[in-house]
Amino acid sequence: MRTKPLIYLTELTHATTVYSNEYMPLATGYIACYAEMHLPGTFDIQLFKLPEVFFDALEREAPDILGISHFCWNENLNYLIIDEYRKIRPDGIVVLGGAKIPIKSARQAKFLHDHAKIDIIIPHDGEFGFVDFLRRYKDCNGNRQNLLDSGKINGCFYRENGCGPVATGMEISRPKDLNEIPSPYLTGKLDPFFEDEQFTPLLQITRGCPFTCAYCCGGNKYNNCVRRFSVERVKDELYYIVELRKYSGNKRFVLCDSNFGMYAEDEEIADVICEYQGKYGIPNTFSAPCGKNNKDRVFRILSKIKNPEVIMSLQSTDPKILRNINRKPVSLEEHKEIIERFHAIDIPVQTEIITGLPGETVETHLQTLRHCMELGINEIHPFTLMFLEGSDLIDDESQQQFNWIKRYRLVPRNFGHYRGRTVVEIETVGVGSNTLSFEEWMYLRTLHGALRLIFNNAFFMEYTSYLKLAGINLFDFSLSFFKALTQDDGLIGQSFRTFAREAHEELWENMEELQLFYENPENYQLLLTGERGENLLAKYKVITAFEQFDDLNKFYRQQMLDQFSDIKTKSGIVEEIDDLYNHIHAKASHIITQENMHGTPILISLRYDIFSWKKDNCCKPLASYRLPQPMAARYAIRNENRIIIEEIFNLHSNQNSARWKALSTRYYAPAFFRMGSLVN
């Protein structure tokens, strides 16, 4: 017989075609460890990440308390598990926390009214309010009604008596020393999740963000309080993770900081990461949002880490739009200088922009794209504006000011069929405003599809470097490339038009109609095959870059030649472009293959020393690097990166969705490239 109350803490992810959120449940791990420290031996706390594992446990034994981490990627799944739980334990207590929780009082009251099966809501950091709730639960001997009648609970809000007015407890500030929260890694709380190699460790060094971006759920006053775990603790966690994963098929871990590299302590941590990369090849790729300030430190850190994803998020370069979203104006000169420093050591740079921000017009968005290209950005990630809980843009005042045009779409890959019910996660997106029509928004969305081909994570950076050196404006080239895609009858043109059609079809005016559409088994099958429900820009980026690369390279080559149509017969331009074409083919064609995994080399003949040209940062005409006679060049993947391809085959090769997500979001694509050199 159980002697202490049972708590299930869920941080669920859909796992139908792929683990949509593949990270270990760090948030609920923190909550469990903090509760066990303050109330030792009082509760039996169990963590869950996969829906079927949770449902099986629920059927065996329903908990006294069901605690749920509530996010946009598991919202409707959470409502399902609450329904199932209430069938078994109508007297149990449901506690909700997470980024999908409203933080403003008016929205909190509506949320509780709309979701009467939820008892307690904990906004912001969940550790502290949850412990206060557990103390009240203990004082009330676990009686649900007594608990809801007993007065306010700090860090929580709920409806008095379960149906009365909202009772809001005092906000609990984030502690100055985050080490007060025990580590879920060092306590062993997350050990069971290491047994599943699909799960990737998630590590937090800094909690909070000093910026107040209006579109971000983390831009609120509470989260502006920045606190850090100690360097020694983070080092211990890194050691722990590496020891458990150094011989694993998944050699990744990810930092969930908002601004890694912005703080001095990050350099010391980066040195430890470099040490483990050198010893064990872990992490095999490195991903963390770059700090928005202290770019010199960011450069020092990322220049020494292997396979880093360097992402400098601009969102927009228009001063008025940046003011509208509470961001400072962008210094293009500062960004250009740091980007050139990364290019000098052969590290590509990516950026993120958001389409349809407050005050956006076609002209301002195109200007942002032009600036990105002039800065030398190697890949542009255009995001659709999402109305996130906790952000300023979700408020009624924002709707009145900007007259948002809203649509609904499936959260990519977040769906499943559980206990006889189809569950799909739905997000609200902005597709226009009082300054941007829906038709203009769709034009920009399809243009982004073309940009994903042109600036695709360094696959074609030799082409774009050549164009810039020749004085050809990359923005104008992109528009002509875009037009050619719409008219091309080949495989690349067909893929692009399919993307454009799906970009329109994924948007719904009515949320209920979207839900009903996928409840139809025939339509649900489209999700299973990847024909629907994917991140479209990522899907077609991977399809064209990895599955249709040779056709794309040929198409790109023709667009290059067309730029020099008036003079190509009078110079060596055709020879130069052909050398670039052959070099890019040898570097990046068929890289996710058994042959590349085994290090099989490719040999070609070159007229120009492209390697020296790139080493000199493509600053001089390629003609200056003409060889006395054609020479052989040998291309092969770095030995240390072969294991990354093996990891992809082992973990992500069974489903289209798994492969598309892995290649577009989990790995540093240039790590798969073959490195070339001239053969004497």
Backbone hydrogen bonds, N-H to C=O, Kabsch-Sander energy under -0.5 kcal/mol:
donor,donor_aa,acceptor,acceptor_aa,energy
7,I,44,D,-3.1
8,Y,65,I,-2.2
9,L,7,I,-0.5
9,L,46,Q,-3.0
10,T,8,Y,-0.6
10,T,67,G,-2.9
11,E,48,F,-2.5
13,T,49,K,-2.0
16,T,415,F,-0.6
20,S,14,H,-2.6
20,S,18,V,-1.2
22,E,20,S,-0.6
24,M,200,T,-2.2
26,L,24,M,-2.6
29,G,25,P,-1.6
30,Y,26,L,-2.5
31,I,27,A,-1.9
32,A,28,T,-2.6
33,C,29,G,-2.4
34,Y,30,Y,-2.5
35,A,31,I,-2.2
36,E,32,A,-2.6
37,M,33,C,-1.7
38,H,34,Y,-2.0
39,L,35,A,-2.4
42,T,39,L,-1.8
43,F,39,L,-0.6
44,D,5,P,-2.7
45,I,43,F,-0.7
46,Q,7,I,-2.6
46,Q,44,D,-0.5
48,F,9,L,-2.0
54,F,50,L,-2.0
55,F,51,P,-2.9
56,D,52,E,-2.3
57,A,53,V,-1.9
58,L,54,F,-2.7
59,E,55,F,-2.1
60,R,56,D,-1.5
61,E,57,A,-2.9
64,D,6,L,-1.9
65,I,6,L,-1.9
66,L,93,I,-2.9
67,G,8,Y,-3.2
67,G,65,I,-0.6
68,I,95,V,-2.6
69,S,10,T,-2.6
70,H,68,I,-0.6
70,H,97,G,-3.7
71,F,69,S,-0.6
74,N,71,F,-1.3
75,E,71,F,-0.6
78,N,74,N,-2.4
79,Y,75,E,-1.7
80,L,76,N,-1.7
81,I,77,L,-2.2
82,I,78,N,-2.1
83,D,79,Y,-1.9
84,E,80,L,-2.5
85,Y,81,I,-2.3
86,R,82,I,-2.7
87,K,83,D,-1.4
88,I,84,E,-0.9
88,I,85,Y,-0.7
89,R,85,Y,-3.5
92,G,89,R,-1.5
93,I,64,D,-2.0
95,V,66,L,-2.8
95,V,93,I,-0.5
96,L,120,I,-2.8
97,G,68,I,-2.5
98,G,122,I,-0.6
100,K,70,H,-2.5
101,I,98,G,-1.7
107,R,104,K,-0.5
108,Q,104,K,-2.1
109,A,105,S,-2.2
110,K,106,A,-1.5
111,F,107,R,-2.4
112,L,108,Q,-2.4
113,H,109,A,-2.0
114,D,110,K,-2.5
115,H,111,F,-1.4
118,I,115,H,-1.7
119,D,94,V,-1.5
120,I,94,V,-2.2
121,I,157,F,-2.5
122,I,96,L,-3.0
129,G,125,D,-0.7
130,F,126,G,-1.9
131,V,127,E,-1.5
132,D,128,F,-1.7
133,F,129,G,-2.4
134,L,130,F,-2.5
135,R,131,V,-2.1
136,R,132,D,-1.9
137,Y,133,F,-2.8
138,K,134,L,-2.5
139,D,135,R,-2.4
140,C,136,R,-2.0
141,N,138,K,-1.5
142,G,137,Y,-2.9
143,N,140,C,-2.0
144,R,142,G,-0.7
147,L,143,N,-2.2
148,L,144,R,-2.2
149,D,145,Q,-1.0
150,S,147,L,-1.1
155,G,170,M,-2.0
156,C,153,I,-1.8
157,F,121,I,-2.2
158,Y,167,A,-1.8
160,E,158,Y,-0.5
160,E,165,P,-2.8
161,N,148,L,-1.9
162,G,159,R,-2.6
163,C,160,E,-1.5
164,G,160,E,-3.1
167,A,158,Y,-3.9
168,T,166,V,-0.6
169,G,153,I,-0.5
169,G,156,C,-3.1
169,G,167,A,-0.6
173,S,171,E,-0.6
178,L,176,K,-0.7
178,L,228,R,-0.9
180,E,177,D,-1.8
181,I,178,L,-2.4
187,T,183,S,-1.8
188,G,185,Y,-1.4
189,K,184,P,-0.7
190,L,184,P,-1.8
191,D,188,G,-1.3
193,F,190,L,-1.3
194,F,190,L,-0.6
194,F,191,D,-1.5
195,E,191,D,-0.6
195,E,192,P,-0.8
196,D,193,F,-0.8
197,E,195,E,-0.7
199,F,196,D,-1.7
200,T,22,E,-2.7
203,L,254,V,-2.7
207,R,227,R,-3.1
209,C,223,N,-2.6
212,T,326,N,-0.5
214,A,325,I,-2.0
216,C,213,C,-1.3
219,G,216,C,-1.4
224,N,220,N,-0.9
224,N,221,K,-0.7
225,C,222,Y,-1.3
226,V,224,N,-0.9
227,R,207,R,-2.5
227,R,225,C,-0.5
229,F,205,I,-2.7
234,V,230,S,-2.2
235,K,231,V,-2.6
236,D,232,E,-2.2
237,E,233,R,-2.4
238,L,234,V,-2.7
239,Y,235,K,-2.5
240,Y,236,D,-2.3
241,I,237,E,-2.7
242,V,238,L,-2.8
243,E,239,Y,-2.5
244,L,240,Y,-1.6
245,R,241,I,-1.4
246,K,242,V,-2.0
248,S,245,R,-1.6
251,K,249,G,-0.6
254,V,201,P,-2.2
255,L,287,S,-1.5
256,C,203,L,-2.5
260,F,289,P,-1.8
262,M,259,N,-1.8
266,D,263,Y,-1.4
267,E,264,A,-1.4
268,E,264,A,-0.6
269,I,265,E,-1.6
270,A,266,D,-2.5
271,D,267,E,-1.9
272,V,268,E,-1.3
273,I,269,I,-2.1
274,C,270,A,-2.5
275,E,271,D,-1.9
276,Y,272,V,-2.1
277,Q,273,I,-2.2
278,G,274,C,-2.3
279,K,275,E,-2.0
280,Y,276,Y,-2.7
281,G,276,Y,-0.8
281,G,277,Q,-1.2
282,I,276,Y,-1.2
284,N,251,K,-2.0
286,F,307,N,-2.5
290,C,311,I,-0.8
291,G,260,F,-1.9
298,V,294,N,-2.0
299,F,295,K,-2.5
300,R,296,D,-2.3
301,I,297,R,-2.4
302,L,298,V,-2.6
303,S,299,F,-2.1
304,K,300,R,-0.6
304,K,301,I,-1.0
305,I,301,I,-0.9
309,E,286,F,-2.2
310,V,308,P,-0.8
310,V,348,P,-0.5
311,I,309,E,-0.8
312,M,310,V,-0.5
312,M,350,Q,-2.9
313,S,311,I,-0.7
314,L,312,M,-0.5
314,L,352,E,-1.2
315,Q,352,E,-3.1
316,S,314,L,-2.6
322,L,318,D,-2.4
323,R,319,P,-2.0
324,N,320,K,-2.2
325,I,321,I,-1.3
326,N,323,R,-1.5
327,R,322,L,-3.4
332,L,330,V,-1.0
335,H,331,S,-2.0
336,K,332,L,-2.6
337,E,333,E,-2.1
338,I,334,E,-1.9
339,I,335,H,-2.5
340,E,336,K,-2.3
341,R,337,E,-1.4
342,F,338,I,-1.8
343,H,339,I,-2.5
344,A,340,E,-1.9
345,I,341,R,-0.6
345,I,342,F,-1.1
346,D,343,H,-2.1
347,I,342,F,-2.3
350,Q,310,V,-3.2
351,T,379,E,-2.0
353,I,381,H,-2.4
354,I,315,Q,-1.7
355,T,383,F,-3.1
357,L,354,I,-0.6
360,E,357,L,-2.6
365,H,361,T,-2.2
366,L,362,V,-2.6
367,Q,363,E,-2.1
368,T,364,T,-1.9
369,L,365,H,-2.3
370,R,366,L,-2.6
371,H,367,Q,-2.5
372,C,368,T,-2.3
373,M,369,L,-2.0
374,E,370,R,-2.4
375,L,371,H,-2.1
376,G,372,C,-0.7
376,G,373,M,-0.7
377,I,372,C,-2.2
378,N,349,V,-2.7
379,E,349,V,-1.2
380,I,455,F,-0.5
381,H,351,T,-2.9
381,H,379,E,-0.5
383,F,353,I,-3.6
383,F,381,H,-0.7
385,L,355,T,-1.1
385,L,430,G,-0.5
387,F,428,T,-2.2
388,L,386,M,-1.2
391,S,388,L,-2.0
392,D,214,A,-1.0
393,L,214,A,-1.5
394,I,391,S,-1.0
395,D,392,D,-1.5
399,Q,395,D,-1.5
400,Q,396,D,-2.4
401,Q,397,E,-2.1
402,F,398,S,-2.6
403,N,399,Q,-2.1
405,I,432,G,-2.7
406,K,404,W,-0.6
407,R,429,V,-2.1
408,Y,508,W,-3.0
409,R,427,E,-1.9
411,V,425,E,-2.8
413,R,533,G,-2.8
414,N,411,V,-2.2
415,F,413,R,-1.0
416,G,423,V,-2.2
418,Y,416,G,-0.5
418,Y,421,R,-2.9
421,R,418,Y,-2.5
423,V,416,G,-3.3
425,E,414,N,-2.3
427,E,409,R,-2.8
429,V,407,R,-2.6
429,V,427,E,-0.5
430,G,385,L,-2.7
431,V,405,I,-3.0
431,V,429,V,-0.6
433,S,436,L,-2.7
434,N,402,F,-2.2
436,L,433,S,-0.6
441,W,437,S,-2.3
442,M,438,F,-2.4
443,Y,439,E,-1.8
444,L,440,E,-2.1
445,R,441,W,-2.3
446,T,442,M,-2.3
447,L,443,Y,-2.1
448,H,444,L,-2.1
449,G,445,R,-1.0
450,A,446,T,-1.3
451,L,447,L,-2.2
452,R,448,H,-1.9
453,L,449,G,-0.6
453,L,450,A,-1.1
454,I,450,A,-1.9
455,F,451,L,-2.9
456,N,454,I,-0.7
457,N,455,F,-0.9
458,A,378,N,-0.5
459,F,456,N,-1.9
461,M,458,A,-0.6
463,Y,460,F,-0.6
464,T,460,F,-1.8
465,S,461,M,-2.3
466,Y,462,E,-2.0
467,L,463,Y,-2.3
468,K,464,T,-2.3
469,L,465,S,-2.2
470,A,466,Y,-1.6
471,G,468,K,-1.5
472,I,467,L,-2.5
473,N,471,G,-0.5
477,F,473,N,-2.4
478,S,474,L,-2.3
479,L,475,F,-1.9
480,S,476,D,-1.9
481,F,477,F,-2.6
482,F,478,S,-2.6
483,K,479,L,-2.1
484,A,480,S,-2.3
485,L,481,F,-2.1
486,T,482,F,-1.6
487,Q,483,K,-0.8
487,Q,484,A,-0.6
488,D,484,A,-1.1
488,D,485,L,-0.5
494,Q,490,G,-2.2
495,S,491,L,-2.4
496,F,492,I,-2.3
497,R,493,G,-2.2
498,T,494,Q,-1.9
499,F,495,S,-2.3
500,A,496,F,-2.4
501,R,497,R,-2.1
502,E,498,T,-2.6
503,A,499,F,-2.4
504,H,500,A,-1.1
505,E,501,R,-2.3
506,E,502,E,-1.8
507,L,504,H,-1.2
508,W,408,Y,-2.5
514,L,510,N,-1.6
515,Q,511,M,-2.2
516,L,512,E,-2.6
517,F,513,E,-2.2
518,Y,514,L,-1.5
519,E,515,Q,-0.9
520,N,516,L,-0.7
520,N,517,F,-0.7
523,N,520,N,-0.6
524,Y,520,N,-2.6
525,Q,521,P,-1.6
526,L,522,E,-0.6
526,L,523,N,-0.9
527,L,523,N,-0.7
527,L,524,Y,-0.9
528,L,524,Y,-1.4
529,T,525,Q,-1.7
530,G,526,L,-0.7
531,E,526,L,-1.2
532,R,526,L,-1.8
536,L,534,E,-0.9
539,K,535,N,-3.0
540,Y,536,L,-2.6
541,K,537,L,-1.6
542,V,538,A,-2.2
543,I,539,K,-2.4
544,T,540,Y,-2.1
545,A,541,K,-2.2
546,F,542,V,-2.7
547,E,542,V,-0.9
547,E,543,I,-1.4
548,Q,543,I,-1.3
552,L,548,Q,-2.3
553,N,549,F,-3.0
554,K,550,D,-2.0
555,F,551,D,-2.4
556,Y,552,L,-2.9
557,R,553,N,-2.5
558,Q,554,K,-2.0
559,Q,555,F,-1.9
560,M,556,Y,-2.2
561,L,557,R,-2.5
562,D,558,Q,-2.2
563,Q,559,Q,-1.0
563,Q,560,M,-0.9
564,F,560,M,-0.6
564,F,561,L,-1.3
565,S,562,D,-1.1
567,I,564,F,-1.3
568,K,564,F,-1.9
570,K,567,I,-1.8
571,S,568,K,-0.7
574,V,568,K,-0.6
576,E,572,G,-2.5
577,I,573,I,-2.9
578,D,574,V,-2.5
579,D,575,E,-2.2
580,L,576,E,-2.2
581,Y,577,I,-2.7
582,N,578,D,-2.6
583,H,579,D,-2.6
584,I,580,L,-2.9
585,H,581,Y,-2.3
586,A,582,N,-2.4
587,K,583,H,-2.3
588,A,584,I,-2.5
589,S,585,H,-2.2
591,I,588,A,-0.6
593,T,591,I,-1.3
597,M,593,T,-2.2
598,H,594,Q,-2.0
599,G,596,N,-1.4
600,T,595,E,-2.7
602,I,635,Y,-2.4
604,I,633,A,-2.1
606,L,631,M,-3.0
609,D,625,Y,-2.7
610,I,608,Y,-1.9
613,W,609,D,-1.9
614,K,610,I,-2.4
615,K,611,F,-2.2
616,D,612,S,-1.9
617,N,614,K,-2.1
618,C,613,W,-2.6
619,C,616,D,-0.9
624,S,621,P,-1.8
625,Y,622,L,-2.2
626,R,623,A,-1.4
627,L,607,R,-3.1
631,M,606,L,-2.5
633,A,604,I,-2.9
634,R,677,S,-2.7
635,Y,602,I,-2.6
636,A,675,M,-2.0
638,R,673,F,-0.5
641,N,638,R,-1.5
642,R,638,R,-0.7
642,R,639,N,-1.0
643,I,639,N,-0.5
644,I,641,N,-0.9
645,I,641,N,-1.0
646,E,642,R,-1.7
647,E,643,I,-2.1
648,I,644,I,-1.9
649,F,645,I,-2.3
650,N,646,E,-2.2
651,L,647,E,-2.5
652,H,648,I,-2.8
653,S,649,F,-0.6
659,R,655,Q,-2.2
660,W,656,N,-3.1
661,K,657,S,-2.6
662,A,658,A,-2.4
663,L,659,R,-2.5
664,S,660,W,-1.6
665,T,661,K,-2.3
666,R,661,K,-0.7
666,R,662,A,-1.5
667,Y,662,A,-1.0
669,A,667,Y,-1.0
671,A,668,Y,-2.3
672,F,669,A,-2.4
673,F,670,P,-1.1
674,R,587,K,-2.4
675,M,636,A,-2.6
677,S,634,R,-1.5
679,V,632,A,-3.1
680,N,678,L,-0.6
